[in-house]
Amino acid sequence: MTNAQNNNTTMTQLQKAMLKDIQEGENDGIGMGYSEFDGVGLTPLEKGVLGSLVAEGYVYNSATGWEDSDAMYCSTIKAPRLID
């Protein structure tokens, strides 16, 4: 599936907004494993949105398996690119 096809994926406005925030926090490019988006301080609604992005394969926690490490949510290649 190409990125153009991914952009046709149905996402809620809340999912798009959060995915954009996550992509803006990525300093090494899409899916490279570093992000400043840690999910700290999210409301219950925002936690649900983040969980849905993870479940749908658009976002992953790149710090999974690291001891004593905060979460670092990054977009996957499946996620539509919402920033330039």
ChimeraX attribute file (.defattr): number of C-alpha atoms within 10 A of each C-alpha:
attribute: neighborCount
match mode: 1-to-1
recipient: residues
	/A:1	6
	/A:2	9
	/A:3	12
	/A:4	10
	/A:5	10
	/A:6	14
	/A:7	14
	/A:8	9
	/A:9	11
	/A:10	9
	/A:11	13
	/A:12	10
	/A:13	9
	/A:14	13
	/A:15	19
	/A:16	18
	/A:17	14
	/A:18	17
	/A:19	26
	/A:20	16
	/A:21	15
	/A:22	23
	/A:23	26
	/A:24	18
	/A:25	19
	/A:26	20
	/A:27	12
	/A:28	10
	/A:29	14
	/A:30	18
	/A:31	20
	/A:32	14
	/A:33	18
	/A:34	19
	/A:35	24
	/A:36	16
	/A:37	19
	/A:38	16
	/A:39	16
	/A:40	9
	/A:41	8
	/A:42	12
	/A:43	10
	/A:44	9
	/A:45	10
	/A:46	15
	/A:47	14
	/A:48	13
	/A:49	20
	/A:50	23
	/A:51	15
	/A:52	14
	/A:53	20
	/A:54	17
	/A:55	11
	/A:56	12
	/A:57	14
	/A:58	19
	/A:59	24
	/A:60	21
	/A:61	19
	/A:62	18
	/A:63	18
	/A:64	12
	/A:65	8
	/A:66	9
	/A:67	7
	/A:68	7
	/A:69	9
	/A:70	15
	/A:71	18
	/A:72	21
	/A:73	27
	/A:74	30
	/A:75	29
	/A:76	18
	/A:77	16
	/A:78	18
	/A:79	22
	/A:80	21
	/A:81	18
	/A:82	14
	/A:83	9
	/A:84	5
